[in-house]
């Protein structure tokens, strides 16, 4: 049996699609699974032996041309099943015209009428995204939960081993969405409140985050009463190398963003900060040892959207500024 899974959204979305891979492989050990994702996310699945081929859609250069070429390539493979996790027209085209014997997707996709099976997409408060995704294959598997998983190769583990020679914590201070991002002054508060100990602090992020992380490092070093050993690793590690480092950290402090999902996928200790967004949306950390930090009193303006906003609509950003960093630091005691 040949199956194609489609998820061409962002890093976190691909990670939250991995339970589909794991469960299909559990149920059908001989299945040949291909995965279609957007260019830039392919490294996430590069070590996963349960995946035969990774199909890449380049959305930045020749988006429509590449889309039609993908349709042709997909039809040539003659898949038995296509599972589409997205609710957008483009992936509806890929699914509906795949030529697969069976196609499954959410009813909110504009072309779901052409799928052989459409599943009701229920955005219910308190339901996690992985559980919404798993409803797509419930009919051919069962309703047991499977957690996200990133496979780490021996080479990836060896590349990060030298960073693990003493106890450490990781902080991923940035987010693509501004009001999901804990402000620098709050990260500085956390660093000042951390109990004095013989551990190292690694700052994680993309190449675009280098300057912000460097500024955070410099300010923390100046202001802290405790001697802090901080290293800025933003832009220096791949996604899987970051996950490998997070896996063995004493704690990972993250926003409601991609690094939180990286931590979940390797069962790493996690403290996730929720500013403008709320845990009830269903994107909370899934590690065995995980904590959610948010403002303790309700705000009439929170949440201000599924992904927050570019700036605080009210101008006060209380959902972030009023979070107690001492409670975050106390997790290290």
C-alpha positions in Angstrom: 0.0 0.0 0.0 1.2 3.5 -0.9 0.1 6.5 1.1 0.7 10.2 0.7 0.3 12.6 3.6 0.0 16.3 2.8 0.9 19.1 5.2 2.5 22.2 3.6 2.1 24.7 6.4 4.7 25.6 9.0 7.3 23.8 11.1 4.9 23.2 14.0 2.2 21.9 11.7 4.5 19.3 10.2 5.6 18.1 13.7 1.9 17.9 14.8 1.3 15.7 11.7 3.9 13.1 12.7 1.4 11.1 14.8 -0.3 10.2 11.5 3.0 8.8 10.2 3.6 6.8 13.4 0.1 5.4 13.6 -0.1 4.4 10.0 3.2 2.6 10.3 2.0 0.8 13.5 -1.1 -0.4 11.7 0.4 -1.2 8.4 4.1 -2.1 8.9 4.7 -2.7 5.2 3.1 0.6 4.1 5.1 2.9 1.9 4.5 6.5 3.2 5.4 9.6 1.3 5.0 13.1 2.8 4.4 16.4 1.0 5.6 19.6 2.7 6.7 23.1 1.9 10.3 23.8 1.0 12.4 24.6 4.1 10.7 22.0 6.3 12.1 18.8 4.7 14.9 18.4 7.2 12.3 17.7 10.0 11.6 14.3 8.4 15.0 13.5 6.9 15.9 10.9 9.5 12.5 9.2 9.6 12.9 5.6 8.3 9.1 5.3 8.1 9.0 7.7 5.2 9.9 6.5 1.7 10.0 9.9 -0.1 9.7 13.5 0.9 7.9 15.6 -1.7 8.7 19.3 -1.6 6.5 22.2 -2.8 8.4 25.4 -3.3 5.9 28.1 -2.6 8.2 31.1 -3.1 9.4 30.5 -6.6 6.9 29.5 -9.3 4.3 28.5 -6.8 1.5 27.6 -9.3 3.9 26.0 -11.8 5.4 23.8 -9.0 1.8 23.0 -7.9 0.8 21.6 -11.3 4.1 19.6 -11.5 3.3 18.1 -8.1 -0.1 17.0 -9.4 1.6 15.2 -12.3 4.2 13.6 -10.1 1.5 12.4 -7.6 -0.6 10.9 -10.3 2.3 8.9 -11.6 2.8 7.2 -8.3 -0.8 5.9 -8.2 -1.3 6.2 -4.5 -3.8 3.9 -2.7 -4.6 6.7 -0.2 -4.0 10.4 0.2 -4.5 12.0 3.6 -4.7 15.8 3.5 -4.3 17.6 6.8 -4.9 21.1 5.4 -8.0 23.1 4.7 -6.8 25.2 1.7 -7.7 25.1 -2.0 -4.2 24.3 -3.2 -3.9 21.1 -1.2 -7.5 20.3 -2.2 -6.3 20.4 -5.8 -3.4 18.1 -5.0 -5.8 15.7 -3.2 -8.8 15.7 -5.6 -6.7 15.3 -8.7 -4.2 12.8 -7.2 -5.7 9.8 -8.9 -5.6 8.0 -5.6 -8.0 5.2 -4.9 -9.1 6.9 -1.7 -8.7 10.5 -0.5 -9.4 11.8 3.0 -9.4 15.4 4.2 -11.3 17.9 6.3 -14.7 19.1 5.3 -13.5 22.7 5.5 -11.3 22.2 2.4 -13.0 24.0 -0.5 -12.6 20.8 -2.7 -13.6 18.3 0.0 -16.7 17.5 -2.1 -14.3 15.7 -4.5 -12.7 13.6 -1.7 -13.8 10.1 -1.2 -14.1 10.8 2.5 -14.4 14.1 4.3 -14.1 14.4 8.0 -15.7 17.1 10.0 -13.2 19.6 11.3 -14.1 20.5 14.8 -12.2 23.4 16.3 -13.4 22.6 19.9 -11.9 24.4 22.9 -9.7 22.0 24.8 -9.1 19.6 21.9 -5.5 19.2 20.9 -4.4 19.6 17.2 -2.9 16.1 17.1 -6.3 14.7 18.1 -8.0 16.7 15.4 -5.5 15.4 12.9 -5.9 11.8 14.0 -9.6 11.8 13.3 -8.6 11.7 9.6 -7.4 8.1 10.0 -9.6 6.9 12.8 -11.7 4.9 10.3 -8.8 2.9 9.1 -7.0 2.6 12.5 -8.6 3.3 15.9 -9.1 6.2 18.3 -6.0 5.7 20.5 -3.7 8.7 20.8 -0.2 8.8 19.3 2.2 11.6 20.2 4.4 13.6 17.9 7.8 12.1 17.2 10.9 13.4 15.4 13.5 10.7 14.6 17.1 11.6 15.4 19.9 9.9 13.7 23.2 8.8 15.3 24.9 11.5 13.4 22.6 14.2 14.7 23.1 13.0 18.3 26.9 13.0 17.8 26.9 16.5 16.4 25.3 17.9 19.6 27.0 15.7 22.1 29.8 18.2 22.8 27.2 20.8 23.9 25.9 18.4 26.6 29.1 18.1 28.7 27.6 20.0 31.6 23.9 20.5 32.7 22.1 23.2 30.7 18.8 24.8 29.9 17.6 26.1 26.5 15.7 29.3 25.8 14.0 29.9 22.4 13.0 33.6 22.9 11.5 34.4 19.5 8.3 33.8 17.5 7.2 34.6 14.0 4.0 36.1 15.6 4.9 39.2 17.6 2.3 38.8 20.3 3.2 35.2 20.8 6.7 36.3 21.7 7.6 36.9 25.3 9.3 40.3 25.4 13.0 40.6 25.9 12.6 42.4 29.2 10.6 39.4 30.5 13.3 37.0 29.4 15.8 39.2 31.3 13.6 38.9 34.3 13.6 35.2 34.0 17.4 35.0 33.7 17.8 37.2 36.8 15.4 35.0 38.8 17.0 31.7 37.9 18.5 30.0 40.9 22.3 30.2 40.9 23.7 26.9 39.7 26.4 25.3 37.7 24.5 25.1 34.4 24.9 26.6 31.0 22.2 28.5 29.1 21.8 28.0 25.3 19.8 30.5 23.2 18.1 28.9 20.2 16.6 30.4 17.1 16.9 30.8 13.3 19.5 32.8 11.5 17.0 35.8 11.6 17.1 35.6 15.4 20.9 36.0 15.9 20.9 39.7 16.7 18.0 39.5 19.2 19.5 36.6 21.0 22.9 38.3 21.1 21.3 41.4 22.6 19.6 39.3 25.2 22.8 37.6 26.0 24.7 40.9 26.5 22.0 42.5 28.6 21.6 39.4 30.8 25.3 39.3 31.4 25.4 43.0 32.4 22.3 42.9 34.7 22.6 39.5 36.4 23.8 39.2 40.0 24.7 35.6 39.2 27.5 34.7 36.9 25.7 33.4 33.8 27.3 31.2 31.2 25.2 32.0 28.1 25.9 30.8 24.5 24.0 32.1 21.5 23.3 29.1 19.2 20.7 30.8 17.0 21.4 30.1 13.3 24.0 27.5 14.2 21.9 24.3 14.6 19.5 22.6 12.2 16.0 21.9 13.4 16.8 18.3 14.3 20.1 19.4 16.0 18.0 21.9 18.1 15.6 19.1 19.0 18.5 16.8 20.0 19.9 19.5 22.3 16.5 20.2 23.8 15.9 16.5 24.5 18.5 16.4 27.3 18.1 19.9 28.7 17.1 20.4 32.3 14.4 22.7 31.0 13.4 24.3 27.7 11.8 27.8 28.0 9.8 28.5 24.8 6.9 30.5 23.4 3.7 29.1 21.9 5.8 28.5 18.7 7.8 25.9 16.7 10.4 25.2 19.4 7.6 24.1 21.8 6.6 21.4 19.2 10.3 20.4 18.7 10.5 19.8 22.4 7.2 17.8 22.4 8.4 15.6 19.6 11.5 14.4 21.6 9.7 14.4 25.0 11.9 17.2 26.4 11.1 19.1 29.6 9.2 22.2 28.5 7.9 25.5 30.0 5.8 27.1 27.4 4.8 30.8 27.6 1.4 31.7 26.3 0.9 35.4 25.8 -1.8 36.5 23.3 -2.9 33.0 22.5 -4.5 30.5 24.9 -3.8 26.8 25.7 -7.4 25.9 24.9 -6.7 26.4 21.2 -5.1 23.0 21.3 -1.4 23.7 20.7 0.0 23.0 24.2 3.2 21.1 24.9 2.9 17.3 25.0 6.1 16.3 26.8 5.7 14.2 29.9 7.3 17.0 31.9 5.7 20.2 30.6 4.3 23.4 32.1 2.2 26.2 30.7 2.8 29.8 31.9 0.2 32.4 31.3 -1.4 35.4 32.9 -3.3 34.4 36.0 -6.3 36.7 35.6 -8.6 36.9 32.6 -8.2 39.7 30.1 -11.2 40.7 28.0 -8.9 41.2 25.0 -7.2 37.7 25.2 -7.0 35.9 23.0 -6.8 38.4 20.2 -6.7 35.8 17.5 -5.6 32.2 16.7 -2.1 33.4 16.1 -2.2 36.6 18.1 -1.5 39.9 16.3 1.4 41.8 14.9 1.1 44.2 17.8 -1.0 44.4 20.9 -4.4 45.8 19.9 -4.7 47.6 23.2 -1.1 48.8 23.4 -0.4 47.4 26.9 0.6 43.8 26.1 -0.6 42.7 29.6 -1.0 39.1 28.5 2.8 38.9 28.4 4.0 41.6 30.8 1.9 40.3 33.7 3.3 36.7 33.6 5.2 35.8 36.7 8.8 35.0 35.7 9.6 33.9 39.3 7.2 31.0 38.9 9.0 30.1 35.7 12.4 30.2 37.4 11.2 28.2 40.3 10.8 25.2 38.0 14.6 24.9 38.2 14.7 24.5 42.0 
